[in-house]
Amino acid sequence: MYQPRWRLDTGFLILPRHTSGATTKMRWRSSAAHASTSKIHPEDLGYTSTLSAFKVSLQRLKTDYLDVMLLHKPWCWPGACSRQPEGTWKDGWRALEELHGLGQALAIGICDVDMDLLEELLQQRQKPHIIQNWMDPFHQDKLVRRKCQEEGIQYQAYSTLGAQWVYFKGYEVNPVFSNLVLQEIAQFHNRTVAQVVLNWAVHRGISIIPASKDPTRQRSNFHSFDFTLAQEQMDAIDALDGALDKKGPEL
Ligand SMILES: NC(=O)c1ccc[n+]([C@@H]2O[C@H](COP(=O)([O-])OP(=O)(O)OC[C@H]3O[C@@H](n4cnc5c(N)ncnc54)[C@H](OP(=O)(O)O)[C@@H]3O)[C@@H](O)[C@H]2O)c1
């Protein structure tokens, strides 16, 4: 199973498309403890366009391979694409399969996968190494996680700290940080809520990619794994699944 410890995310939202390896003075070299990840924008879905977009990623990063290449979405969501993609996620997947076969993408995956799409992916020549989905204590995505575990696919969570409730679901305050159960557990261990949530997720076999612009929070999030949650604390967090009203559109 693919489990890098650190990830350098060069998705188009993280490194803007105009940013190049030259301007950032970045030259990617992976190691046992670090992994590079990039994504194909949905407007680049299609066999030829996915191959071209991948080539551009390599050029910008001045590397000849990436550890992980993901399809950012199986389709264009409203407002995401400036042009019609040349093809579908299946065409893009075919391109990623080929790049994987050539050793240019060591692991391949896709984001925002529901059970139907996962079943379709399992029928492809190469099943995904990684599925990256929204997962936090109130949205635990248990069916997809279980299937990934059965199939030996690494489940990677985005927005583990609850950002989707604010960005996407119309909540004014992030309900993860204000939750009393999580606050009590954090207080018990003299930790932050973020550390408790990240610890819980990793103990559930989930790969995490928390984001923070604040170096102090980045450091604190990194030090989330040197304490052990009691079984009843793990269970109490598991039980938060579905506790919030999922107002707003489905992802
Ligand atoms: N595949 C997809 O469609 C998709 C969608 C969304 C995100 N992602 C990926 O997932 C990564 C993380 O997701 P995300 O940014 O949506 O959500 P997240 O990790 O759940 O939360 C990030 C938010 O939490 C805050 N935060 C982080 N650590 C904190 C701490 N210790 N205490 C208090 N607040 C803290 C951050 O604020 P500060 O910056 O102020 O600390 C930021 O507002 C992103 O980098 C992106 O690569 C992927």
PDBQT file of the ligand as one rigid body, heavy atoms in Angstrom, charges set to zero:
ROOT
HETATM    1  N1  LIG A 301      -9.358  16.923  -4.111  1.00  0.00    +0.000 N 
HETATM    2  C1  LIG A 301     -10.075  17.984  -3.846  1.00  0.00    +0.000 C 
HETATM    3  O1  LIG A 301     -11.064  18.268  -4.490  1.00  0.00    +0.000 OA
HETATM    4  C2  LIG A 301      -9.657  18.862  -2.700  1.00  0.00    +0.000 A 
HETATM    5  C3  LIG A 301     -10.572  19.789  -2.181  1.00  0.00    +0.000 A 
HETATM    6  C4  LIG A 301     -10.172  20.586  -1.105  1.00  0.00    +0.000 A 
HETATM    7  C5  LIG A 301      -8.912  20.466  -0.572  1.00  0.00    +0.000 A 
HETATM    8  N2  LIG A 301      -8.053  19.539  -1.112  1.00  0.00    +0.000 N 
HETATM    9  C6  LIG A 301      -6.696  19.367  -0.552  1.00  0.00    +0.000 C 
HETATM   10  O2  LIG A 301      -6.778  19.127   0.821  1.00  0.00    +0.000 OA
HETATM   11  C7  LIG A 301      -5.859  19.943   1.542  1.00  0.00    +0.000 C 
HETATM   12  C8  LIG A 301      -6.461  20.336   2.875  1.00  0.00    +0.000 C 
HETATM   13  O3  LIG A 301      -7.812  20.598   2.789  1.00  0.00    +0.000 OA
HETATM   14  P1  LIG A 301      -8.517  21.969   3.188  1.00  0.00    +0.000 P 
HETATM   15  O4  LIG A 301      -7.609  23.106   3.140  1.00  0.00    +0.000 OA
HETATM   16  O5  LIG A 301      -9.771  22.001   2.400  1.00  0.00    +0.000 OA
HETATM   17  O6  LIG A 301      -8.993  21.687   4.651  1.00  0.00    +0.000 OA
HETATM   18  P2  LIG A 301      -8.493  21.325   6.114  1.00  0.00    +0.000 P 
HETATM   19  O7  LIG A 301      -7.135  20.760   6.139  1.00  0.00    +0.000 OA
HETATM   20  O8  LIG A 301      -9.639  20.592   6.716  1.00  0.00    +0.000 OA
HETATM   21  O9  LIG A 301      -8.514  22.725   6.856  1.00  0.00    +0.000 OA
HETATM   22  C9  LIG A 301      -7.752  23.809   6.541  1.00  0.00    +0.000 C 
HETATM   23  C10 LIG A 301      -8.294  24.942   7.412  1.00  0.00    +0.000 C 
HETATM   24  O10 LIG A 301      -8.078  24.619   8.800  1.00  0.00    +0.000 OA
HETATM   25  C11 LIG A 301      -7.292  25.629   9.402  1.00  0.00    +0.000 C 
HETATM   26  N3  LIG A 301      -6.331  24.937  10.269  1.00  0.00    +0.000 N 
HETATM   27  C12 LIG A 301      -5.345  24.093   9.907  1.00  0.00    +0.000 A 
HETATM   28  N4  LIG A 301      -4.697  23.637  10.996  1.00  0.00    +0.000 NA
HETATM   29  C13 LIG A 301      -5.293  24.221  12.071  1.00  0.00    +0.000 A 
HETATM   30  C14 LIG A 301      -5.082  24.161  13.468  1.00  0.00    +0.000 A 
HETATM   31  N5  LIG A 301      -4.115  23.403  13.999  1.00  0.00    +0.000 N 
HETATM   32  N6  LIG A 301      -5.868  24.888  14.272  1.00  0.00    +0.000 NA
HETATM   33  C15 LIG A 301      -6.850  25.665  13.756  1.00  0.00    +0.000 A 
HETATM   34  N7  LIG A 301      -7.106  25.774  12.449  1.00  0.00    +0.000 NA
HETATM   35  C16 LIG A 301      -6.334  25.050  11.602  1.00  0.00    +0.000 A 
HETATM   36  C17 LIG A 301      -6.621  26.373   8.288  1.00  0.00    +0.000 C 
HETATM   37  O11 LIG A 301      -6.491  27.732   8.638  1.00  0.00    +0.000 OA
HETATM   38  P3  LIG A 301      -5.031  28.443   8.688  1.00  0.00    +0.000 P 
HETATM   39  O12 LIG A 301      -4.462  28.340   7.301  1.00  0.00    +0.000 OA
HETATM   40  O13 LIG A 301      -5.379  29.822   9.091  1.00  0.00    +0.000 OA
HETATM   41  O14 LIG A 301      -4.239  27.685   9.720  1.00  0.00    +0.000 OA
HETATM   42  C18 LIG A 301      -7.616  26.241   7.123  1.00  0.00    +0.000 C 
HETATM   43  O15 LIG A 301      -8.613  27.238   7.254  1.00  0.00    +0.000 OA
HETATM   44  C19 LIG A 301      -5.577  21.125   0.632  1.00  0.00    +0.000 C 
HETATM   45  O16 LIG A 301      -4.252  21.490   0.758  1.00  0.00    +0.000 OA
HETATM   46  C20 LIG A 301      -5.843  20.561  -0.775  1.00  0.00    +0.000 C 
HETATM   47  O17 LIG A 301      -4.645  20.057  -1.319  1.00  0.00    +0.000 OA
HETATM   48  C21 LIG A 301      -8.410  18.743  -2.140  1.00  0.00    +0.000 A 
ENDROOT
TORSDOF 0
